[in-house]
Amino acid sequence: MERLAKYARGRAIFNGKQAEILDRAADILRDTPHAKHLAKLYIAVNVMDVLLTKSADLMFGEPPAYESGRPDSSPQQQRLNSIVEENDLNQLGHELVIGAGIRGDAWIKAYYAVRQDLSEVPTDDDGNPLIAAQPEPIIEAVDPSYVFPELSRGSRKRFKAVNIAYVEWVTETTKPGIEKYSLQKQPEVVEVPYLNVERHVPGFIMYDRFKLAPKNVDTTYDVPIQTFTILERVPTGRDSDLVETGLTWIPVFHVPYKTVDDDWRGISGIEKLESVLAAINDRLVQIDYILWKHSDPTAYGPDLGEAETRFSGRYIPVDKNDVTPGYMTWDSQLEGAFKELDILLGLVFQMSETPQWLFGTTLSEDKGGTGTSHTDGVAIKARFMPILSKVKRIRTHVDRAFRDALWTAMELENYANEGVDGFVPYEAVYPTIAWKDGIPRDEKELAEIMQIRTGGKATIDVQSAIKRQDEVDDEKAREIMARIEADEKTANGFVDSSIFNGGGGANEAN
């Protein structure tokens, strides 16, 4: 319950429910001396969105390279490239990092099946879909609120089983029955909850389905969570409720945001900041209240003989004996509210290990600088050090889970196609991932350093240079090289022009 409640609170904070306050305050501040604070309000409302997204941007903004350790023409490297591309692994990773930052946990699973959902496709007389789709290795994210792992005895990290369980509401029509006094009861449409369970253990997947009855709502951790009572086991509707995977491990992998050694559950980027974020929300509400109070202050002046008088757009003639009309104002301490908001935002950036200037602006003077005082690669990397250290910490979990999932996908593909005509089996290999740090590099500076260290020798082959510069795979790089060679032949001609030089001398010698 505590874990599920943490997920729900993190999602609510990430969604930024204070956006309405920002819109109202921005309209009022736009033409006032406080307009300079609009950027601060914007960041305050969306602070966790931008903080959690930045780590994902640095990790997957420049796509990493996936290598099998085999030649580019090998089936292992070709299948690895195909699995990465078909599953949009970089986009999946970007979403996983943001999701793990919100909840603390993310999960992925690998399986071999048809990717398309054919449940709505017309079928033939035997119940088979009228279109054919080939199964393939699939790597996809699993909602962490559906995952319930079981720890191995004596361990706080290893799992003996991983259950993926979720509640499905099914629309059903009740059967009419005979009531007292022989009154026919009319059928009615109701929604009935069912629990679907997918239990993963090494080598097998077990499926179950149970009928539920709503019980109550648990609010122990300040989030309403619906609970149910399990009534009975019902058929799953599958051909087999026990599926063999051919693996000696569980094909479901945990991607935590940050962990400690005594608990498998991840620590999110939000939970440690909840109290500070609540204080920021209080300041936003206070600023909004002050602005609205000042938008229509109480007025005073001469008795105009009217019960209600609106001053807007009216001219009030007065003489020297009349009381000059005016407004009753009070010391709102608006500057103090903005100053406290500034301090609270600074705490958020500090606890998130993220320099403020990383977003192109700072909220106040002399707090972290602008990030542009040094432009060489070493200086930029040094100023990025806090966020880079954070990204590397997150990356250790993503790297392990991705490599395990890719290896599992290749093993599942070979196991599922064993003995299938037309399939060429290959040895699954455990891949490596070459990550990039995501910060801009001074390519000229790097090339000059390499030239000095190697004494002017080449440090990279043409194919690798094209692959890295244009961010393409090996096949595309070879295609570009072939076109370059064809252009050179066209420009220089197919015959060496030197054979025509010195022809006269040769004839004279003869």
C-alpha positions in Angstrom: 0.0 0.0 0.0 2.8 2.4 0.9 4.6 1.8 -2.5 1.4 2.2 -4.5 0.5 5.4 -2.6 4.0 6.8 -3.3 3.5 6.1 -7.0 0.2 8.0 -7.0 1.6 11.0 -5.1 4.6 11.3 -7.4 2.4 11.3 -10.5 0.2 14.0 -9.1 3.2 16.2 -8.3 4.8 15.6 -11.7 1.5 16.6 -13.5 1.8 20.1 -11.9 -1.7 20.8 -10.6 -0.6 24.4 -9.9 -0.8 25.4 -13.6 -4.0 27.4 -13.0 -2.3 29.6 -10.4 0.5 30.3 -12.9 -2.0 31.4 -15.6 -3.8 33.8 -13.3 -0.7 35.3 -11.8 1.0 35.7 -15.2 -1.9 37.8 -16.5 -1.8 40.1 -13.5 2.0 40.5 -13.3 2.6 41.0 -16.9 2.4 44.9 -16.8 3.7 45.4 -13.3 7.1 45.9 -11.7 6.9 42.2 -10.6 6.9 40.9 -14.2 10.5 39.8 -13.8 9.3 37.1 -11.5 7.2 35.3 -14.2 10.1 32.9 -15.1 10.4 32.0 -11.4 6.7 31.2 -11.2 6.9 29.1 -14.4 9.8 27.0 -13.0 8.2 26.7 -9.6 5.0 25.2 -11.2 6.8 22.8 -13.5 10.0 22.2 -11.5 9.8 18.4 -11.2 8.8 18.0 -14.8 11.9 19.7 -16.1 14.2 18.2 -13.4 13.2 14.6 -14.2 13.2 15.1 -17.9 16.7 16.6 -18.0 18.4 13.3 -16.8 16.5 11.4 -19.5 17.6 13.9 -22.1 21.2 13.6 -21.2 21.1 9.8 -21.2 19.2 9.3 -24.5 19.5 12.6 -26.3 22.5 11.1 -28.1 21.5 7.5 -28.9 23.9 4.9 -27.4 25.6 2.2 -29.5 24.6 -1.4 -29.0 27.4 -3.9 -29.7 27.5 -7.7 -29.7 31.3 -7.9 -29.9 30.9 -9.8 -33.2 31.6 -8.5 -36.8 28.9 -6.2 -38.2 27.9 -8.9 -40.7 27.4 -11.5 -38.0 23.8 -12.7 -37.3 24.3 -11.6 -33.6 25.0 -8.0 -34.5 22.3 -7.9 -37.2 19.6 -9.3 -34.9 20.8 -7.0 -32.1 20.4 -4.0 -34.3 17.0 -5.2 -35.4 15.7 -5.8 -31.9 16.8 -2.4 -30.8 15.2 -0.7 -33.7 11.9 -2.6 -33.8 11.3 -2.0 -30.1 12.3 1.7 -30.2 14.6 1.0 -27.3 16.0 4.5 -27.0 12.5 6.0 -26.7 11.6 3.3 -24.2 14.6 4.2 -22.2 13.8 7.9 -22.2 10.3 7.2 -20.9 11.6 4.7 -18.3 14.0 7.2 -16.8 11.3 9.8 -16.4 8.9 7.2 -15.0 11.4 5.9 -12.6 12.1 9.4 -11.4 8.4 9.9 -10.7 7.8 6.5 -8.9 11.3 5.3 -8.0 10.7 2.0 -9.9 10.3 1.0 -13.5 10.0 -2.5 -15.0 10.5 -4.1 -18.4 9.8 -7.6 -19.7 11.0 -9.5 -22.7 8.8 -12.1 -24.5 8.2 -13.6 -27.9 4.8 -13.0 -29.5 2.9 -11.2 -32.2 3.3 -7.4 -31.7 0.0 -6.4 -33.2 -3.3 -6.7 -31.3 -5.5 -8.9 -33.6 -8.4 -9.2 -31.2 -10.7 -7.0 -33.4 -9.6 -8.5 -36.8 -12.3 -10.6 -38.5 -11.7 -14.4 -38.3 -12.3 -17.4 -40.5 -14.5 -20.4 -39.6 -11.7 -21.8 -37.4 -11.4 -18.6 -35.4 -8.1 -17.6 -37.0 -7.5 -13.9 -37.9 -7.8 -13.2 -41.6 -4.4 -11.5 -41.6 -1.1 -13.1 -40.8 1.4 -11.6 -38.4 4.8 -13.1 -37.5 5.8 -13.3 -33.8 9.0 -11.4 -32.8 11.0 -10.5 -29.8 9.3 -7.8 -27.8 10.7 -5.6 -25.0 8.2 -3.3 -23.3 7.6 -1.4 -20.1 5.3 -2.8 -17.4 3.3 -0.5 -15.1 5.1 -0.7 -11.7 1.8 -0.6 -9.8 1.0 -4.0 -11.5 4.3 -5.7 -10.4 4.5 -7.6 -7.1 7.9 -9.4 -6.7 8.5 -12.2 -4.1 11.9 -12.0 -2.4 14.2 -15.1 -2.1 14.5 -16.3 1.4 17.2 -14.4 3.3 17.6 -11.8 0.5 16.5 -8.2 0.1 17.4 -8.0 -3.6 16.9 -11.3 -5.4 13.5 -12.5 -6.5 12.2 -16.0 -6.6 9.1 -14.9 -8.5 7.7 -11.8 -10.1 3.9 -11.4 -10.3 2.3 -9.0 -12.8 -1.3 -8.6 -11.6 -4.0 -6.1 -12.5 -7.7 -5.6 -12.1 -9.8 -5.7 -15.2 -13.4 -4.5 -15.2 -15.6 -6.5 -17.5 -19.1 -5.5 -18.6 -21.5 -8.4 -18.0 -25.3 -8.9 -18.2 -26.8 -10.6 -15.2 -29.2 -13.5 -15.8 -32.8 -12.9 -14.9 -34.1 -14.9 -11.9 -37.4 -15.6 -10.2 -38.0 -13.3 -7.2 -40.5 -13.6 -4.4 -44.2 -13.5 -5.5 -43.1 -14.8 -8.9 -42.0 -11.4 -10.2 -39.6 -11.7 -13.2 -36.3 -9.9 -12.5 -35.1 -8.0 -15.5 -31.5 -8.5 -16.6 -29.1 -5.6 -16.0 -25.7 -4.6 -17.2 -23.0 -4.4 -14.6 -19.2 -4.1 -14.4 -17.5 -7.0 -12.6 -13.9 -6.8 -11.5 -11.5 -9.7 -12.3 -7.9 -10.1 -11.2 -5.5 -11.2 -14.0 -2.2 -12.7 -12.7 0.9 -13.4 -14.8 3.4 -15.2 -12.5 7.0 -15.4 -13.7 9.4 -18.0 -12.3 12.7 -19.2 -13.9 11.7 -21.2 -16.9 7.9 -20.8 -16.7 5.0 -18.3 -16.8 1.8 -19.3 -15.0 -1.5 -17.5 -15.7 -4.4 -17.2 -13.4 -7.7 -15.3 -13.3 -10.0 -14.6 -10.2 -13.3 -13.0 -9.8 -13.3 -10.1 -7.3 -15.7 -8.1 -5.1 -15.0 -4.5 -4.2 -14.2 -4.2 -0.5 -13.3 -0.7 0.6 -10.9 2.2 -0.1 -7.7 2.3 1.8 -6.4 5.9 2.7 -3.7 4.9 5.1 -1.0 6.8 3.1 -3.1 9.8 2.1 -4.0 8.3 -1.3 -7.3 6.4 -2.0 -6.6 2.9 -3.1 -9.4 0.5 -4.0 -9.2 -2.9 -2.4 -11.0 -6.1 -3.3 -11.9 -9.5 -1.9 -11.0 -12.6 -4.1 -14.1 -14.7 -4.6 -13.1 -17.6 -6.9 -10.8 -18.8 -9.6 -12.2 -18.6 -13.1 -10.9 -19.8 -16.5 -8.3 -17.6 -18.1 -9.4 -18.3 -21.7 -5.9 -19.2 -22.8 -5.0 -22.4 -24.6 -2.5 -23.2 -21.8 -2.1 -21.6 -18.4 1.5 -22.9 -18.1 4.0 -21.6 -20.7 7.6 -22.8 -20.8 10.2 -20.1 -21.7 13.3 -22.1 -22.0 15.2 -19.7 -19.7 16.9 -20.2 -16.4 16.0 -16.7 -15.2 12.9 -14.5 -15.0 12.4 -12.3 -18.1 11.2 -9.3 -16.1 13.8 -6.7 -15.1 13.8 -4.0 -12.5 15.0 -0.5 -13.4 15.1 1.6 -10.1 16.0 5.3 -10.0 18.2 5.0 -7.0 18.6 2.2 -4.5 20.2 1.2 -1.2 21.5 -2.1 -0.1 18.7 -3.1 2.3 15.6 -2.7 0.0 14.7 -3.7 -3.6 12.4 -0.7 -4.0 13.7 2.3 -5.8 13.9 5.8 -4.4 12.3 8.4 -6.7 13.4 11.9 -7.5 10.3 13.3 -5.9 9.8 11.6 -2.5 12.7 13.3 -0.7 11.4 16.7 -1.9 7.7 16.4 -1.0 8.0 18.7 2.0 9.9 21.4 0.0 7.5 21.1 -2.9 4.5 21.5 -0.5 6.2 24.7 0.8 6.6 25.9 -2.8 2.9 25.3 -3.4 2.0 27.3 -0.3 4.1 30.2 -1.6 2.3 30.0 -5.0 -1.1 30.1 -3.3 0.0 33.0 -1.2 1.3 35.0 -4.2 -1.9 34.2 -6.0 -4.0 35.4 -3.1 -2.1 38.6 -2.7 -2.4 39.4 -6.4 -6.1 38.9 -6.3 -6.6 41.0 -3.2 -4.7 43.8 -4.9 -6.6 43.5 -8.1 -9.8 45.1 -6.6 -8.9 47.1 -3.4 -11.4 48.9 -1.3 -11.9 52.6 -2.4 -12.7 55.6 -0.3 -13.8 59.2 -1.1 -16.6 61.7 -1.0 -20.2 60.6 -0.6 -21.6 60.3 -4.1 -25.1 59.6 -3.0 -25.1 56.1 -4.5 -25.3 52.8 -2.7 -22.8 51.2 -5.0 -20.2 53.0 -7.0 -17.8 51.5 -9.6 -14.7 53.6 -10.1 -13.5 51.8 -13.2 -13.9 54.1 -16.3 -15.7 56.9 -14.4 -14.8 60.5 -13.8 -15.5 62.0 -10.4 -15.5 65.8 -10.2 -14.2 67.2 -6.9 -13.4 70.6 -5.5 -10.9 71.8 -3.0 -13.1 71.0 0.0 -13.9 67.4 -1.0 -12.0 64.4 0.1 -9.7 63.1 -2.6 -10.8 59.6 -3.7 -8.2 56.9 -3.1 -7.6 53.1 -2.4 -7.0 51.3 0.8 -3.8 49.2 0.3 -1.8 47.1 2.7 1.8 45.9 2.9 1.5 42.6 1.1 5.2 41.5 1.5 5.0 40.3 -2.1 8.8 40.7 -2.5 9.3 38.6 0.6 7.1 35.8 -0.8 9.2 35.8 -4.0 12.4 35.8 -2.1 11.3 32.7 0.0 10.2 31.1 -3.3 13.7 31.7 -4.6 15.3 30.0 -1.6 12.9 27.0 -1.8 13.6 26.5 -5.5 17.4 26.7 -4.8 16.9 23.8 -2.3 15.1 21.8 -4.9 17.9 22.2 -7.5 20.5 21.4 -4.9 18.8 18.3 -3.6 18.2 17.2 -7.2 21.9 17.6 -8.0 21.0 19.8 -11.0 22.6 23.3 -11.6 20.0 26.0 -12.3 21.8 27.3 -15.4 21.3 24.0 -17.1 17.8 25.2 -18.2 19.1 28.3 -19.8 18.3 30.7 -17.0 18.9 31.3 -13.3 16.4 32.5 -10.8 18.6 35.0 -9.1 21.9 36.7 -9.3 25.1 35.0 -8.2 23.6 31.6 -7.7 25.4 29.1 -9.9 26.3 31.6 -12.7 25.0 31.4 -16.2 27.0 28.4 -17.4 28.6 30.3 -20.2 31.7 31.7 -18.5 33.8 28.8 -19.9 33.4 27.3 -23.3 36.1 24.7 -23.6 35.1 21.0 -23.3 36.9 20.4 -20.0 35.3 23.4 -18.3 31.9 22.5 -19.5 32.2 19.0 -18.3 33.4 20.2 -14.9 30.3 22.5 -14.6 28.1 19.6 -15.6 29.7 17.3 -13.0 26.7 17.2 -10.5 24.1 16.2 -13.1 26.6 13.9 -14.9 27.2 12.0 -11.7 23.5 11.6 -11.2 23.0 10.4 -14.8 25.8 7.8 -14.4 24.1 6.5 -11.3 20.8 6.1 -13.0 22.5 4.6 -16.1 24.0 1.7 -14.1 20.5 0.4 -13.5 19.3 1.0 -17.1 22.4 -0.5 -18.6 22.0 -3.8 -16.7 18.3 -4.1 -17.4 18.7 -3.3 -21.1 21.5 -5.8 -21.6 19.6 -8.5 -19.8 16.5 -7.8 -21.8 18.3 -7.9 -25.2 20.1 -11.1 -24.3 16.8 -12.6 -23.2 15.1 -11.5 -26.4 17.7 -13.3 -28.5 17.4 -16.5 -26.3 13.6 -16.5 -26.6 13.8 -16.0 -30.4 16.1 -19.1 -30.7 14.0 -21.2 -28.3 10.7 -20.3 -30.0 12.0 -21.1 -33.5 13.8 -24.3 -32.7 13.2 -26.6 -35.6 11.1 -24.0 -37.6 11.8 -24.1 -41.3 13.5 -21.0 -42.7 14.9 -19.9 -39.4 18.7 -19.8 -39.1 19.6 -20.3 -35.4 22.4 -18.3 -33.9 24.2 -18.1 -30.6 22.8 -15.4 -28.4 25.4 -13.1 -26.9 25.4 -10.8 -24.0 25.7 -7.3 -25.5 27.4 -4.1 -24.4 26.1 -0.6 -24.6 28.4 2.4 -25.4 26.8 5.3 -23.6 27.3 9.0 -24.4 27.3 11.7 -21.7 24.9 14.0 -23.6 27.0 17.2 -23.2 28.4 19.0 -26.2 32.0 18.1 -27.1 34.6 20.3 -28.8 35.4 18.0 -31.7 38.3 20.1 -32.8 39.9 20.1 -29.4 39.5 16.3 -29.2 41.0 15.8 -32.6 44.0 18.0 -31.7 44.6 16.0 -28.5 44.5 12.7 -30.4 46.9 14.1 -33.1 49.4 15.1 -30.4 49.2 11.7 -28.6 49.6 9.6 -31.8 52.2 11.7 -33.5 49.9 12.6 -36.3 48.7 9.1 -37.1 45.1 8.4 -38.0 43.0 7.4 -34.9 39.8 6.3 -36.6 38.8 4.4 -39.7 36.5 6.0 -42.3 33.5 3.7 -41.6 33.6 4.4 -37.8 34.0 8.1 -38.5 30.9 8.2 -40.7 29.0 6.0 -38.2 29.7 8.3 -35.3 29.4 11.6 -37.2 26.1 10.9 -38.9 24.8 8.6 -36.1 23.9 5.7 -38.5 24.4 2.0 -38.2 27.1 -0.1 -39.9 25.0 -0.9 -43.0 24.2 2.7 -43.7 27.8 3.7 -43.2 29.0 1.1 -45.7 26.4 2.4 -48.2 27.8 6.0 -47.8 31.4 4.7 -48.3 30.4 3.0 -51.5 28.8 6.2 -52.8 32.0 8.1 -51.9 34.1 5.6 -53.8 31.8 5.8 -56.8 32.1 9.6 -56.7 35.9 9.4 -56.6 36.0 7.1 -59.7 33.6 9.4 -61.6 35.8 12.5 -60.8 39.2 10.9 -61.5 38.1 8.6 -64.4 38.6 4.9 -64.7 41.9 5.1 -66.6 45.1 6.5 -65.1 46.1 9.6 -67.1 49.8 8.9 -66.5 49.9 6.4 -69.4 49.7 9.3 -71.8 52.6 11.2 -70.3 56.1 10.7 -71.9 54.7 8.7 -74.9 57.1 10.5 -77.3 60.1 9.5 -75.3 59.1 5.9 -75.4 58.7 5.9 -79.1 62.1 7.5 -79.7 63.7 4.9 -77.5 62.1 2.2 -79.6 
